[in-house]
């Protein structure tokens, strides 16, 4: 059985110079009402400015009852693990244990490097800082009087309250593809949240992951019954978002523009390849209408069809 999640359009609002957060909270509640299984928020305070994901998810947690709430994805290397562990545990408590922490190291792009420089964190250390943070946070979530001596972080006799709802802390899902990233997923993660542009690559990489891990997918969809218009709308969405041509971005990320039927077929290939939680980012001008359209035309078919391999 595959679950389906909705990515809140935090960056889209910022690109349009719309900084109101209340509509995003309402969209989280609407996604739950429409039958989505999860709601997600991205993280990029400087490179792609937007509302803070943890504060937004805390607000969403207070106004929803059922959906999983997740970060897609959080950059832990920008933060100190004591403070981040405290924030995540508090959000998890507000959500009554519904939090999933999607994490990534940060894609190697000039604006991402500038983001790390802005908070005086070495970009080359982002992976080791992330893995060290995971180790430290899991100790802080489960033990009292924690002392930690790592390459990047050192602290003594720290006890955090509140603890997360689950005894081991919220599940951590790691993004990324390639040998090194997949090895980290096997060693450190409870889930995998990549965005490979081909389902064949997804299947091949999933087969290399060891241990019990939730296989997820981050996918961008532009729904339109006219294929030419769908492609044009996807381009108009992606290029201002990333400052790069669509043809470049779609070689890196899973994205599709087309009809509801075609979208079901495209996402269905990832489901058959093993994806069990699909986080959908909707490329749209009107996000409420797009959310309702996806829930009405795509979600029921994906749920009803026997797609699992």
C-alpha positions in Angstrom: 0.0 0.0 0.0 1.4 3.4 -1.0 0.7 6.6 0.9 0.5 10.0 -0.8 1.7 13.3 0.6 1.4 17.0 -0.4 4.3 19.5 -0.3 3.1 22.9 0.9 4.1 25.5 -1.6 6.2 27.6 0.7 8.8 28.6 -1.9 6.1 29.3 -4.5 4.5 31.9 -2.2 7.9 33.5 -1.6 8.6 33.7 -5.3 5.3 35.6 -5.8 6.3 37.9 -2.9 3.4 36.4 -0.8 4.6 36.0 2.8 1.3 35.2 4.4 1.6 31.9 6.3 -2.0 31.3 7.3 -3.1 30.1 3.8 -0.4 27.4 4.0 -1.8 26.2 7.2 -5.2 26.1 5.7 -3.8 24.1 2.7 -2.4 21.5 5.2 -5.9 21.1 6.7 -7.4 20.9 3.2 -4.9 18.2 2.2 -6.0 16.1 5.2 -9.7 16.6 4.3 -9.1 15.6 0.7 -7.6 12.3 1.8 -3.8 12.8 1.6 -1.7 10.8 4.0 0.9 13.4 4.8 1.8 17.1 4.5 5.4 18.3 4.0 7.4 21.6 4.0 10.8 22.4 2.5 13.8 24.1 4.0 16.0 26.8 2.5 16.2 30.0 4.5 18.7 31.8 2.3 19.2 30.0 -1.0 15.4 29.7 -1.6 13.8 31.9 1.1 10.5 30.6 2.4 8.6 30.1 5.7 10.5 28.1 8.3 9.4 24.5 7.9 9.3 23.6 11.6 7.3 26.6 12.7 4.9 26.0 9.8 4.5 22.3 10.6 3.9 23.1 14.3 1.0 25.3 13.2 -0.2 22.5 10.8 0.0 20.0 13.6 -2.3 22.0 15.8 -5.0 22.2 13.1 -4.8 18.6 11.7 -5.6 15.3 13.3 -4.5 12.4 11.1 -1.8 13.3 8.5 1.9 12.6 8.9 3.8 15.9 9.0 7.3 15.9 7.4 10.2 18.0 6.2 11.2 17.6 2.6 13.9 18.2 3.2 15.5 19.7 6.3 19.2 20.8 6.2 20.5 19.8 9.6 24.0 20.9 8.8 22.9 24.6 9.1 21.8 24.1 12.8 23.3 22.9 16.1 21.9 19.4 16.9 21.0 20.3 20.5 18.7 23.1 19.3 17.4 21.1 16.4 16.7 18.1 18.5 14.7 20.3 20.9 12.7 21.9 18.1 11.9 18.5 16.5 10.9 16.9 19.7 8.6 19.8 20.5 6.9 19.7 17.0 6.6 15.9 17.4 4.8 16.5 20.7 2.4 19.0 19.1 1.8 16.5 16.3 1.2 13.7 18.9 3.9 11.6 17.2 3.1 12.3 13.6 6.4 13.9 12.6 8.8 12.5 10.0 12.1 14.3 9.6 13.3 14.2 6.0 16.9 15.3 5.8 19.4 16.2 3.1 23.0 17.5 3.0 22.4 20.2 0.4 22.7 20.0 -3.4 26.0 21.4 -4.7 24.9 24.7 -6.3 26.4 28.2 -5.9 23.4 29.5 -4.1 23.4 26.6 -1.7 27.1 27.2 -1.0 26.3 30.9 -0.3 23.6 29.8 2.1 26.1 27.8 4.2 28.5 30.7 4.0 25.8 33.0 5.4 25.6 31.0 8.6 29.4 30.4 8.7 29.2 26.7 8.1 31.7 25.0 5.8 29.9 23.7 2.7 32.4 20.8 2.4 31.5 19.6 5.9 27.8 19.4 5.2 27.6 15.6 4.9 29.7 14.9 8.0 27.8 17.5 10.0 24.5 15.9 9.0 25.5 12.4 10.0 27.0 13.7 13.3 23.8 15.6 14.0 21.7 12.5 13.5 23.9 10.6 15.9 23.7 13.3 18.5 20.0 13.9 18.2 19.1 10.3 18.6 21.0 10.3 21.8 19.4 13.5 23.0 15.9 12.0 22.2 16.4 8.9 24.2 18.8 9.6 27.1 19.4 12.0 29.9 22.7 13.7 30.7 24.1 13.3 27.2 27.7 14.1 26.5 28.9 14.1 22.9 32.4 14.5 21.4 32.4 14.7 17.6 34.4 16.4 14.9 31.9 19.3 14.6 29.8 19.2 17.8 30.8 18.8 21.4 28.6 19.2 24.5 28.4 17.7 28.0 25.6 16.6 30.3 22.6 17.8 28.2 19.0 16.6 29.0 16.2 17.8 26.7 12.5 17.9 27.4 10.0 17.2 26.1 11.1 13.9 24.6 9.5 12.9 21.3 6.4 10.7 21.5 8.1 7.7 20.1 10.9 6.3 22.3 13.5 6.3 19.5 12.4 9.8 18.3 10.7 10.7 15.0 11.7 8.6 12.0 14.5 10.1 9.9 14.3 9.8 6.1 17.4 10.7 4.0 17.4 12.2 0.5 20.0 11.4 -2.1 21.1 9.0 -4.8 24.4 7.4 -5.6 26.6 4.9 -3.8 27.6 7.1 -0.8 24.1 8.5 -0.2 22.5 5.0 -0.4 25.1 3.7 2.0 24.1 6.4 4.5 20.4 5.5 4.1 21.2 1.9 4.9 23.3 2.8 7.9 21.4 5.8 9.4 17.9 6.2 8.1 14.4 4.9 8.7 13.3 6.0 5.2 14.6 7.1 1.8 13.2 10.2 0.0 15.0 10.7 -3.3 13.8 12.2 -6.6 15.4 10.2 -9.5 13.9 11.3 -12.9 13.6 7.6 -14.1 11.7 4.9 -12.3 14.3 2.4 -13.5 17.0 4.3 -11.5 14.7 4.3 -8.5 14.3 0.5 -8.7 18.0 -0.1 -9.1 19.0 2.1 -6.2 16.3 0.8 -3.9 17.6 -2.7 -4.4 20.9 -1.7 -2.9 19.5 -0.4 0.4 19.9 -2.7 3.3 17.7 -3.0 6.3 14.1 -2.0 7.0 13.6 1.4 5.3 10.5 3.1 4.1 11.0 3.8 0.3 9.5 7.2 -0.6 9.7 9.5 -3.6 9.6 13.3 -4.1 7.9 14.1 -7.4 6.8 17.3 -9.2 3.6 17.1 -11.2 1.9 19.6 -13.5 -1.7 18.5 -14.3 -3.2 19.6 -17.6 -5.2 17.7 -20.2 -3.4 19.6 -23.0 0.2 18.2 -23.2 1.7 21.2 -24.8 0.1 23.6 -22.3 1.2 21.2 -19.5 4.8 21.4 -20.6 4.6 25.2 -20.9 3.1 25.5 -17.4 5.8 23.3 -15.9 8.5 25.4 -17.5 6.9 28.6 -16.2 6.9 27.0 -12.7 10.4 25.4 -12.6 12.6 28.0 -14.2 11.9 30.9 -11.8 12.0 28.5 -8.9 15.5 27.3 -9.7 16.9 29.9 -12.0 17.8 27.2 -14.5 16.3 25.7 -17.7 13.6 23.0 -17.3 15.7 20.7 -19.5 18.5 20.9 -16.8 16.3 20.4 -13.8 14.4 17.5 -15.2 17.6 15.5 -15.6 18.1 15.7 -11.8 14.5 15.6 -10.4 11.4 13.4 -11.0 8.9 15.7 -12.7 6.0 15.2 -15.1 3.5 17.3 -17.0 0.4 15.8 -18.5 -3.1 14.6 -18.0 -4.5 12.9 -14.9 -4.4 9.5 -16.7 -0.8 10.0 -17.8 0.2 11.1 -14.3 -1.3 8.0 -12.8 0.7 5.9 -15.3 3.9 7.8 -14.6 3.6 7.7 -10.8 2.4 4.1 -11.1 5.8 3.0 -12.5 7.5 4.3 -9.3 4.9 2.4 -7.2 5.6 -0.8 -9.1 9.3 -0.1 -8.6 8.8 -0.1 -4.8 7.8 3.5 -3.8 5.6 3.3 -0.7 5.2 7.0 0.1 5.0 9.6 -2.7 5.4 13.3 -1.8 3.9 15.4 -4.6 4.9 18.9 -5.4 2.2 20.5 -7.6 3.5 22.9 -10.3 0.5 25.3 -10.4 -0.6 28.9 -10.3 -3.6 28.2 -8.1 -2.4 25.7 -5.5 -5.8 25.1 -3.8 -7.4 24.3 -7.2 -4.4 22.1 -8.1 -4.6 20.3 -4.8 -8.3 19.6 -5.3 -7.8 18.5 -8.9 -5.1 16.0 -7.9 -7.2 14.7 -5.1 -10.2 14.3 -7.4 -8.6 12.9 -10.6 -5.3 11.2 -9.7 -5.4 10.1 -6.0 -8.5 7.8 -6.2 -7.1 6.0 -9.3 -3.7 5.5 -7.8 -5.3 4.1 -4.6 -7.6 1.8 -6.4 -5.4 0.3 -9.1 -3.3 -2.7 -8.2 0.1 -1.2 -8.9 2.4 -2.8 -6.4 4.9 -5.2 -7.9 
